[in-house]
């Protein structure tokens, strides 16, 4: 273990000694995804060896993935884990349900300065930091054939290059996840608020606006290109010149493009209003939460372990073992991570994204229909602004109805 991590934990260890912990009296339960259980057990063993003042606790690592952890915690906070990994879109529900302790005051400055802004923002509710960032690796960016695409920073040029080479450009425009790349780029908004039960209470939407119209027109303009194909999976593409996809397909993209494999953040586009917009979208992060504890000694131990498991060296080790992209700024600059072109491209894209919150299930179906109207030709470049705005207004009103 590196000296700086030991130093970061020293204050917490001293606090536990001051409380006079009764060794062996408590259990600390940790929830992580199944493929990270063994890695986490090894890291906890190293943590205990380096920090004997925390070794008196029994540490139990259970396989509960970040997609299920929040729901399980909210259902029964008392029976839930003491430390757990969760997806950032669940943080508001967890805070409202009393399932998240604020990050220990002594750790806040380090967490905020050592992790990227997107991950820190995802771990924050209001002005309070409630979780320890673990990853910045869930989002989408551009994979491309560098023998085809001459300028990956321009959507117009990418399409022109693909058309000239007889290649396809793939993006899934009938997906509520990928559509936000256009709408959020121009400043249109679509977010939901929930109560402590997870019920949707309000929808903040501005798709039926000048900004939304510019985004919608750009989607239609994209569909009009002979190079356009609807899709987001490298393995399902044919004659691919470029594709908007995520890190989960990096291996397939490398196999497809070979020596011409390249990655970049999403491009800019020139809107119908003549303005230039950087494509945006959803960003996703894995966070590590600590449950509130009545026992201050146990809380100090949980915070110390959470700080360790989210530290620079453990994030880097987790990347090397599992492939999770780190949120820690220094880990992102390591030779191993920088050599990962997909993660580097995603890191460039994430500052332009919005952390994904909670959305009703019906939203995703509705967004598919909106994109399908473009794909089917119901809406085209010949459609009037009034017709396009009417479609956006109907979409927006329906989105709002899900929270009424």
SULVENMO-V411170 format. One record per residue. N is the residue number from 0. SS is DSSP state (H for helix, E for strand, C for the rest). OMEGA is omega in whole degrees, -180 to 180 (none if undefined). D_CENTER is the distance of its C-alpha to the mean C-alpha in Angstrom with 2 decimals. Layout:
n:ss:omega:d_center
N:SS:OMEGA:D_CENTER
N:SS:OMEGA:D_CENTER
This chain:
n:ss:omega:d_center
0:C:-178:28.46
1:C:-176:28.33
2:H:-176:30.40
3:H:178:27.75
4:H:177:25.74
5:H:180:29.06
6:H:-179:29.83
7:H:-179:26.64
8:H:-173:27.60
9:H:-179:31.26
10:H:179:31.16
11:H:179:29.49
12:H:179:32.08
13:H:180:34.86
14:H:179:33.74
15:H:178:33.87
16:H:-179:37.31
17:H:180:38.49
18:H:179:37.65
19:C:-175:39.66
20:C:176:37.36
21:C:-175:39.25
22:C:176:38.13
23:C:-174:37.24
24:C:-173:37.19
25:C:176:33.50
26:E:174:30.68
27:E:-177:27.03
28:E:-177:24.85
29:E:177:21.45
30:E:174:19.01
31:E:178:16.74
32:C:-175:16.02
33:H:-176:19.29
34:H:180:18.67
35:H:-177:18.03
36:H:-177:21.09
37:H:178:23.61
38:H:-178:21.64
39:H:177:21.06
40:H:179:24.75
41:H:180:25.82
42:H:177:23.87
43:H:177:25.37
44:H:178:28.76
45:H:178:28.40
46:H:-179:27.35
47:H:-179:30.43
48:H:-178:32.74
49:H:-176:31.82
50:C:-175:31.90
51:H:180:34.89
52:H:176:34.78
53:H:-171:31.72
54:C:-178:33.14
55:C:178:35.14
56:C:172:32.30
57:E:-177:31.71
58:E:-179:28.11
59:E:179:27.00
60:E:-179:23.83
61:E:-179:23.00
62:E:173:20.78
63:C:-175:18.52
64:C:-177:15.06
65:H:177:11.95
66:H:-178:12.40
67:H:-171:15.93
68:H:-176:16.06
69:H:179:15.53
70:H:179:18.08
71:H:179:20.47
72:H:-178:20.29
73:H:179:20.99
74:H:-179:23.78
75:C:-177:25.56
76:C:-176:24.34
77:C:-178:27.50
78:C:-177:27.21
79:C:-179:23.53
80:C:175:22.25
81:C:178:22.87
82:E:-175:19.68
83:E:176:16.67
84:E:180:13.11
85:E:177:10.94
86:E:-171:7.66
87:H:-178:6.91
88:H:-179:8.43
89:H:-169:11.54
90:H:-178:12.40
91:H:179:15.02
92:H:-178:16.77
93:H:179:17.00
94:H:-178:18.46
95:H:-180:20.86
96:C:-179:21.98
97:C:-177:22.84
98:C:-179:20.69
99:C:171:19.11
100:C:173:21.30
101:C:175:20.65
102:C:-178:19.89
103:C:-176:23.40
104:H:-179:24.91
105:H:-177:25.93
106:H:-172:22.38
107:H:-177:20.73
108:H:-179:21.96
109:H:-179:20.89
110:H:-176:17.30
111:H:-177:17.01
112:H:-173:18.88
113:H:-179:17.55
114:E:-177:13.75
115:C:-172:12.06
116:H:-180:12.18
117:H:-180:8.61
118:H:178:7.98
119:H:178:11.45
120:H:179:11.01
121:H:-178:8.35
122:C:-174:11.04
123:E:173:13.80
124:E:-172:15.77
125:C:177:18.61
126:C:-173:19.80
127:E:176:19.22
128:E:-174:16.86
129:C:-176:16.34
130:C:178:14.22
131:E:179:13.97
132:E:177:10.75
133:C:-175:10.63
134:E:167:7.97
135:C:-171:6.07
136:C:-180:6.11
137:E:-180:4.06
138:C:-178:5.67
139:C:-175:9.42
140:E:-174:12.41
141:E:164:16.14
142:E:180:18.21
143:E:176:21.89
144:E:-175:25.44
145:C:173:26.77
146:C:-179:30.28
147:C:-174:29.47
148:C:-178:27.07
149:C:-179:28.76
150:C:-177:26.27
151:C:-178:22.56
152:C:-176:21.99
153:E:178:23.89
154:H:180:23.14
155:H:-179:26.87
156:H:177:27.85
157:H:-180:25.53
158:H:179:27.16
159:H:-180:30.58
160:H:180:30.24
161:H:178:29.13
162:H:-178:31.99
163:H:-178:34.47
164:H:-177:33.58
165:C:-179:33.54
166:C:-179:29.93
167:E:172:27.11
168:E:-177:23.88
169:E:168:21.28
170:C:-175:18.66
171:C:-175:18.02
172:C:175:19.19
173:C:178:20.00
174:C:178:16.45
175:C:178:14.90
176:C:-176:11.46
177:C:180:13.06
178:C:-177:15.72
179:H:177:13.69
180:H:179:13.83
181:H:-174:17.46
182:H:179:17.73
183:H:179:15.31
184:H:-175:16.94
185:H:178:20.30
186:C:175:19.45
187:C:-174:19.59
188:C:171:17.77
189:E:179:16.73
190:E:179:15.41
191:E:173:16.90
192:E:-179:18.39
193:E:174:19.40
194:C:-174:22.19
195:C:177:22.41
196:C:-178:22.99
197:C:179:19.81
198:C:-179:22.07
199:E:-175:21.06
200:E:-179:23.35
201:E:175:22.51
202:E:177:20.86
203:E:-172:20.45
204:E:177:21.00
205:C:177:22.63
206:C:179:22.35
207:C:-174:26.17
208:C:176:26.76
209:H:180:27.79
210:H:179:24.21
211:H:180:23.24
212:H:177:26.36
213:H:179:25.58
214:H:-178:22.17
215:H:179:23.93
216:H:179:26.72
217:H:175:24.49
218:H:180:23.07
219:H:177:26.73
220:H:178:27.79
221:H:-180:25.30
222:H:-177:26.74
223:C:-180:30.20
224:C:176:29.76
225:C:-178:31.64
226:C:-172:28.86
227:E:170:26.17
228:E:179:25.07
229:C:180:22.59
230:C:-178:20.11
231:C:-180:16.92
232:C:-178:18.13
233:H:-176:20.04
234:H:-179:22.32
235:H:-178:23.51
236:C:175:24.26
237:C:177:27.78
238:C:-172:29.15
239:E:171:25.72
240:E:178:25.85
241:E:-178:22.18
242:E:173:19.13
243:E:-172:15.63
244:E:-177:13.56
245:C:-176:10.86
246:H:-179:11.43
247:H:-180:12.79
248:H:-176:15.72
249:H:179:16.59
250:H:179:19.70
251:H:180:20.93
252:H:178:20.50
253:H:179:22.49
254:H:-177:25.10
255:H:-173:25.38
256:H:178:25.81
257:H:-178:27.53
258:H:-180:28.87
259:H:179:27.47
260:E:177:23.80
261:E:-179:21.69
262:E:177:18.18
263:E:171:17.23
264:C:177:14.80
265:C:-177:15.40
266:C:170:18.96
267:E:172:20.73
268:E:175:23.11
269:E:-176:26.31
270:C:-180:26.45
271:C:177:29.59
272:C:180:30.32
273:C:180:30.61
274:C:178:27.66
275:E:-177:24.99
276:E:173:21.31
277:E:179:18.21
278:C:-173:15.95
279:C:179:12.70
280:C:178:10.26
281:E:170:6.98
282:E:-179:3.85
283:E:-177:0.63
284:C:170:3.48
285:E:-178:6.85
286:E:179:9.67
287:E:-177:13.40
288:E:176:15.72
289:E:179:19.51
290:C:175:21.76
291:C:-177:24.67
292:C:173:27.86
293:C:-179:31.50
294:C:-178:32.53
295:H:178:31.70
296:H:-179:32.44
297:H:178:29.87
298:H:179:27.24
299:H:179:28.02
300:H:179:27.65
301:H:179:24.27
302:H:180:22.98
303:H:179:24.52
304:H:178:22.97
305:H:178:19.44
306:H:180:20.06
307:H:-176:21.33
308:H:179:18.63
309:C:-177:16.00
310:C:-179:18.52
311:H:-173:18.55
312:H:179:20.84
313:H:174:19.22
314:H:180:15.74
315:H:178:17.76
316:H:179:19.82
317:H:176:16.92
318:H:-177:15.72
319:H:-178:19.37
320:H:-171:19.90
321:H:-178:16.89
322:C:177:14.87
323:C:-179:11.63
324:C:-174:10.51
325:E:171:11.45
326:C:-180:10.35
327:E:-174:14.12
328:H:179:15.76
329:H:178:18.83
330:H:178:17.22
331:H:-179:15.40
332:C:179:18.98
333:C:-179:20.59
334:H:-177:22.62
335:H:-178:20.83
336:H:180:17.30
337:H:178:18.84
338:C:178:20.78
339:C:-173:17.69
340:H:-179:17.66
341:H:180:14.51
342:H:178:12.40
343:H:178:14.54
344:H:179:13.95
345:H:178:10.16
346:H:177:10.87
347:H:-177:13.30
348:H:-171:11.17
349:H:178:8.26
350:C:-180:11.13
351:C:-175:12.02
352:C:177:9.01
353:E:177:8.65
354:E:-177:6.08
355:C:174:6.79
356:C:-180:9.81
357:C:179:12.45
358:C:177:14.50
359:C:178:17.86
360:H:-179:18.41
361:H:179:21.00
362:H:-175:18.67
363:H:177:17.28
364:H:179:20.94
365:H:180:22.06
366:H:176:19.61
367:H:179:20.90
368:H:179:24.38
369:H:178:23.73
370:H:180:22.70
371:H:177:25.56
372:H:176:28.01
373:H:-177:27.23
374:H:-178:27.33
375:C:-178:30.58
376:C:175:32.24
377:C:175:32.71
378:C:-176:31.19
379:C:178:32.12
380:C:177:32.79
381:C:-180:36.16
382:C:-180:34.79
383:C:176:35.86
384:H:180:33.68
385:H:180:35.10
386:H:180:34.03
387:H:179:30.48
388:H:177:30.26
389:H:179:31.76
390:H:178:29.05
391:H:180:26.34
392:H:178:28.32
393:H:178:28.64
394:H:-178:24.93
395:H:180:24.21
396:H:179:27.03
397:H:177:25.85
398:H:-179:22.32
399:H:-178:24.11
400:H:-180:26.43
401:C:-179:23.76
402:C:-178:23.67
403:C:none:27.48
